[in-house]
């Protein structure tokens, strides 16, 4: 029996989750993976990362039986946040900013949290749109871009398939919007102020679990 089963990957590398006492760390969740979780008879299931397009996504109906049996199911940051919004009324617990944005319907599209990554190392190849939103919001506060410019950059990114939303593509969108000189200032700002809202939410979830 495992007290806690955690599904994670590119948002929070498994090596950062292994210190959680009594836990089993599994790869990003996909359709059917909760059948594997049954083997461990967990008291708690924590979903951070999940597959969206590589495989069928885990469905709410797969999670419901665990909630009905009294298993505490937490979600944050990525697939976990999406399913926590859908199943909050059934007892699933959402953690973090990304969860709250979806619950308030300020975000609605799944691809806000999607990214391309290496399945072997979990190294990310693209930038989740929700992280870029927070980066641009910080840039507005620091006078690097205006609200209108931020909206234009986001419009370009939203119209682009998520694996192509790389850091370089973001800089290209910024250059097209800001001009080359101000785009260089934006690039310097990005380097000095890295923002990863998804990772912050995943760490908040792990902290919550460590207190249980």
SVG drawing of the C-alpha trace seen along z (x, -y; Angstrom):
<svg xmlns="http://www.w3.org/2000/svg" viewBox="-21 -51 40 55">
<polyline fill="none" stroke="black" stroke-width="0.4" points="0.0,0.0 1.2,-3.5 -0.2,-6.4 0.1,-8.8 0.3,-8.3 1.6,-11.3 1.4,-11.8 4.0,-14.3 6.5,-15.0 7.6,-18.2 5.9,-20.6 7.5,-19.1 10.3,-16.6 9.8,-13.3 13.2,-13.8 11.7,-16.8 8.7,-14.7 10.5,-11.5 11.2,-12.9 7.5,-12.9 7.1,-10.2 5.0,-7.2 4.6,-8.2 4.8,-6.4 5.7,-8.8 4.2,-7.9 4.6,-9.5 2.0,-12.0 -1.4,-10.5 -3.4,-9.2 -6.6,-7.3 -6.4,-4.0 -3.5,-4.9 -5.8,-5.0 -6.2,-1.2 -2.5,-1.1 -3.0,-3.4 -5.5,-0.8 -2.7,1.6 -1.1,-0.7 -4.5,-1.1 -3.6,-4.8 -5.2,-7.1 -4.4,-10.1 -3.9,-10.7 -2.2,-13.8 -2.5,-14.7 -0.1,-17.4 0.8,-16.4 -1.2,-14.5 -1.2,-13.7 -3.5,-15.7 -2.7,-14.9 -0.1,-12.1 -2.7,-9.7 -6.3,-9.9 -6.6,-12.2 -7.7,-10.8 -11.5,-11.3 -13.5,-12.7 -15.4,-9.4 -12.2,-7.5 -11.5,-9.8 -15.0,-9.7 -14.9,-6.1 -11.9,-7.1 -13.6,-10.1 -16.7,-8.0 -14.5,-5.5 -13.1,-8.3 -9.7,-8.6 -8.6,-12.2 -7.8,-13.4 -5.8,-16.6 -5.0,-18.5 -2.8,-21.4 -0.8,-23.1 -1.8,-21.2 -4.1,-18.3 -4.7,-18.2 -6.0,-21.7 -8.4,-21.0 -9.9,-17.9 -10.1,-19.6 -12.3,-22.3 -14.6,-19.7 -14.8,-17.5 -14.6,-20.1 -18.3,-19.6 -17.6,-15.8 -14.8,-16.5 -11.6,-16.8 -9.3,-19.4 -7.7,-22.0 -4.5,-23.9 -2.9,-27.0 -3.3,-29.9 -3.9,-27.8 -6.8,-26.0 -8.3,-29.3 -8.1,-30.9 -9.9,-27.9 -12.5,-27.8 -13.2,-31.5 -13.4,-30.9 -10.7,-33.5 -9.1,-30.6 -11.1,-28.0 -8.9,-26.2 -6.9,-23.1 -4.0,-24.2 -3.3,-27.0 -1.3,-24.4 -0.1,-22.2 3.5,-21.9 5.8,-19.7 8.4,-17.7 10.8,-14.8 9.1,-11.8 12.4,-10.3 13.8,-13.4 10.7,-15.6 12.7,-18.5 10.2,-21.1 10.5,-22.1 7.7,-24.7 6.3,-27.3 2.8,-26.8 0.7,-29.8 -0.4,-30.3 3.2,-30.8 3.6,-33.4 0.5,-35.2 2.1,-35.6 5.4,-36.7 3.6,-39.4 1.7,-40.6 4.9,-41.1 6.4,-42.8 3.4,-45.2 4.0,-46.0 7.6,-46.8 6.9,-49.0 8.5,-46.7 5.3,-46.3 1.9,-47.9 -1.4,-46.1 -2.2,-46.4 1.1,-45.0 0.8,-42.1 -2.7,-41.3 -1.2,-41.4 1.6,-39.0 -0.9,-36.6 -3.1,-36.8 -0.2,-35.6 0.6,-32.8 -3.0,-31.6 -3.3,-31.3 -0.2,-29.0 -0.3,-25.3 1.1,-24.7 4.3,-22.7 5.4,-25.7 5.1,-28.1 8.8,-28.1 10.8,-30.8 12.2,-31.8 8.7,-32.1 7.7,-34.3 10.6,-36.5 9.7,-36.6 6.1,-37.7 7.5,-40.3 9.8,-41.6 6.9,-41.9 4.9,-43.8 7.5,-45.9 10.2,-46.4 13.7,-45.1 15.1,-47.5 12.3,-47.0 12.1,-43.3 15.8,-43.0 14.8,-44.8 12.0,-42.3 14.3,-39.4 16.7,-40.7 13.7,-41.0 12.7,-37.4 16.2,-36.2 16.2,-38.2 12.7,-37.4 11.8,-33.7 8.2,-32.9 6.8,-29.4 3.3,-29.6 2.7,-25.9 5.8,-24.8 4.9,-27.1 1.5,-25.5 3.0,-22.0 5.3,-22.9 2.4,-24.3 0.6,-21.0 3.6,-19.0 3.9,-21.2 0.3,-20.6 0.8,-16.9 3.8,-16.9 1.6,-18.4 -1.0,-15.6"/>
</svg>
